[in-house]
Amino acid sequence: MRRRAIQMIVVAVTVAVLILGVPMAVFGGIFVWEAERATLDLRVSSLGRSVERRINVGEELDDGMLEPWVGGNVQHEASILVRSPEGGEFRAGPALEGKVLRSLQITPSGATIRMDIDASDVQWQVARVVVLIVAGAVAALAVGVVVARRQARKLSAPLIYLAASAEQIGSGQVRPRMKPSGIEEIDLVAAELARTSDRMAGRLAAERQFAADASHQLRTPLTALSMRLEEILAVSDQEEVREEARVSLEQLERLTGVVEDLLKSSRSSSGGTTEAVHLDEVFAQQEEEWAASFTRAGRRLVLDDAAGVAVLASPGSLAQVLATLIENSLKYGDGTTTVRTRASGKGTGVFIDVADEGPGVSDELAPDIFTKHVSGGSGTGLGLALAKSLVTADGGRLELSQRRPPVFTVFLNALPATLDPDVVLPQGALVTVGRRRRRR
């Protein structure tokens, strides 16, 4: 949006400069040319009156009388030729070659006055005027670009804050807060977004409470039923009854697992914690936690925040995901484990690559590596599945980008480099839109 705003303003300024500058340059050059021509005509007219006066009083014409009109107070020296009525010619000034600007006049007594100036001097004067106009146009365009960038920033920043607030709502925040931007339309959207978040928070709270209540209420009868089935299984002598009791216990265990999952979900859904996260802080925490384990194993752990860009994530979830990937690398990998960040091509996200020098993931296991209860070793197969779900909940992706040697890549949304990540969700008064009322 910011780039489009800059382009639109720059295009408008360019069109205005072209519409005004090109005619101004053309007419400015014509004006200078015609002004020099008019000045030359005045000089010829003045010389003609002087020659006519000499003829009328009977004075002789000579070359010396022309010297005052060659230069004097004017800018361009002139080449002058005067032809008397009797045919005599008198000259003054430098001999000019090439293109000249000429003025010719015949006096009432029949004398001919011709005055030439070098056209290249006039053309150079015209060129200077055109260059000044072009320079002014370029300066106006530069000022337009600066103003465009400032206005684009003013328009785009509130929208980015608004998008971050919307992302917080999607992550479960009860109510994002955003200072008024001063742009009425954006403030209206932000106010409506806040009201929507309140309604969503109420519904989610009710659903979580229902899940928690249902889970608590079901656990007691399920436990009693389980004990009863175990008692039947222990005291019954009939094989059919024992088999049915065993099958019922298995079904009951699965149902109990579902209830436990519902209870955990209701506890963990108390509200999204997605925020602007500095990856170097998370990396420092992981290095402190795992450095000793890697040293005991005779291996190295390298964490490098090369991108240096803050991301939108839940700090606890991100730390758990990185811990899972580092632990898997320590358990199944070999050599140096490297955790390095890189910015995406468009600058809208950050990739976190976790790689080691081990044998990698087999072709048979790779398609199901993030499936629950699928493990390449003695693990439970839950770690990577949980890590993928945590990254997805934050709006990112977790993929096995390379099988041998193994590289796991986490993609997270990045904050624009022009924004301060510490105020991407500024705290302050709720959005107000003045006294304007809207119809409902």
C-alpha positions, 0 to 999 in steps of 0.5 A: 500500500505504501509503495502504491501511494508513493507511486500515485503521488509521484505520478501525479507530481510528474504529470503536473511538472510536465504539464507546467514545465514543458510549456514553460520551457518552450514559451520561456525560450521563445520569450527570450528569443523575441525579447532579443529580437525586439531589443535589436529592432530598437537599436536599429531604429535608434541608429536609423534616426541618427543617420536620418538626422545627419542626412537632413542637416547635410553632415557626412556619414562615416564609420566612426558614427556607428561605433556607439551602436556596436556595443555600448550598454547592450549585452551582444555586440552587433555587426552594422552596415549602413548604405547611404541613398547615394550608394556609399557603405559604412561598416562597424563591429565584428564580422560575424560568420554562421547564423545571425539574428538580423534587423533591417530598416530603410529610413525615409531618405532611402538609407538602409540600416542592417544590424546583425548579432551572433545567434549562438549567443542568443541561443545560449541565453535561451538554453540557460533559461530552459535549464533553469526551468528544468532544474526547477521542475526536477527540484519540484519532483524531488520535493514531491517524492519527499512529500509522497514518502511522508504521506505514504508513511502516514497512511500506511503505518496505521494500516499496518498497526490495524493488521497487527491488531487483527492478527492479535484477534485471530490469535485470541487476544481479548481486546487489542488497543490502538491509538487514534490514527487521525484518519477517520476511516481507519479509526472506524475500522479499528473501533469496529474491530475492537467491538468484534473482538469483544464479542468474539472474546465473550463467545470463546470464553463461554465455549472454553468454560463449557469445555472445562465444565464438561470435562470436569463433570465427565472425569468423575463418572468415567473414572467410576465406570473404568473402575467398574469395568476393571472389577468385572474383568478381574472377577468374571470367569466367562471369557466372553464377558472378559473380552467385552470388558477389555474392549469397553476399557479400551473405548473408555481410555480413548474417551478419557483421552478426548476429555483430557485433550478438551480440558487442556485445550480449554486451559491453554486457550485463555487468550493469544499471546502473539506479540513482537518477538526479538529472535536474538532473545529467544536464541540466547535462551535456547543457547543457555538451555542446550549448550551444556548438553551439546558440550557433553555430547562432544558437539556444537550448537550455533545460533545466529540471528542473521536476519535481525528482524522481529517476528509475530509469534508467541514467545512460549510457543516459539521457544517450545518449537525450537527446543523440540527441533534442537532436542531432535537434532541432539538425539538423532543428528550429528555434527554441528547443529546450526539455527540460523535466520534469513529474511524472505525474498519479499521481506514479509517473513523470516525463515528459521533453519535448524540443520545438522550434519547427521544422516537425515530423514529417510524417504519412507519417514519424511512424508509422515514426519509431522504425523502424531505417533510417527517417529524414526526412533524410540520417541513418542512421535508427538514432539514434531506434530505439536511443534507444527500445530504451535507454529500454525497457530501463530500463522506460520509454517513448519516444514522439512525443507531438506531431507539429507542432511536434515533441515527443518524450516520455521516460517513466521510473519515479520514486522516491516523494517520501518516499524518499531517492533516494541510499539507495533501494538501501541497501548493507549486509549481505545479508538474514538471517532468523535461525535460522528454517529453512524446508522445501525 
